[in-house]
């Protein structure tokens, strides 16, 4: 038996298949996990670090007797918790609004200068609002409106009643909308 | 805001998301036709979501440029790797702190800078440990090498980067 094999006596039989199964689930979920981390406002390099961490956590994760769906939910929860740490440290949504507009103008036909100025102000308000949004409100918001999960799925991931998820979604949307209006942004 | 408007406002998010029953939806629509405040609030809900999606999509387009982390495999005897990573981290912390403490006053480094350097040293050490674990498998060695190069590129001033450089050579 070579040294590597000797170092991995547990990677045979049932446990091996479950561990590799979790890794496969991680790989399958990776686009979604990346989307979640991006939605939580992390920079590209922080997203990379988070995914690296989650891949390592996937190796040590509670895989015994978990279904594929449960494992996927667990991976999403781990990713969200890791992102929340960055959000609490206010390291989320730090990308300068000017960069966002620059990239958008490169993608589509350039907007009129006046319209651009308004967009920059609106985006900046929204960026700050997302950055200061409460820990309990941002994850459901991202999962619902950026990852297209329904309230029931979000409730299972966050281990909350579906009614609480719906209530938090309403609160988050109202906070963002009202703040935008309060600052005089024309909603039309 | 009138009492009835408050009642309608509680339903506006679900209305905007198409989650209300037909009866409730009709009730909200009828109210919106005659209430400017609630209509403005509804438009604010649409507008804020639209802006949030612009920010999210931009973030995602940047995040998609990163390479996919390879799945590492676990080891019961991985503690020597972690010990090595911890040693690098401690050594980095001591050397950075020492360097900072011995700097002339006019070049004083801020605490934010110290924190950033220690965080970078920690990240680099952690990534190095993960890459080392990957490199134990012949089929994962190209990926591990990419990881080493990444550490070298992103955290060039850390001890882990020096280790990564040695692993590549």
Interface residues (C-beta under 8 A of the other chain):
Chain A: X4 X7 X8 X9 X10 X11 X19 X23 X26 X27 X30 X34 X35 X37 X38 X39 X41 X42 X43 X44 X45 X47 X48 X49 X51 X52 X53 X55 X56 X58 X59 X60 X93 X95 X99 X100 X103 X104 X122 X123 X125 X126 X127 X129 X130 X141 X142 X145 X146 X166 X169 X170 X173 X174 X176 X177 X178 X179 X180 X181 X185 X187 X188
Chain B: X9 X10 X13 X14 X16 X40 X41 X43 X44 X45 X46 X47 X48 X49 X51 X52 X53 X54 X55 X56 X58 X59 X60 X61 X62 X63 X64 X65 X66 X67 X68 X69 X70 X71 X72 X73 X74 X75 X76 X77 X123 X126 X127 X130 X136 X137 X154
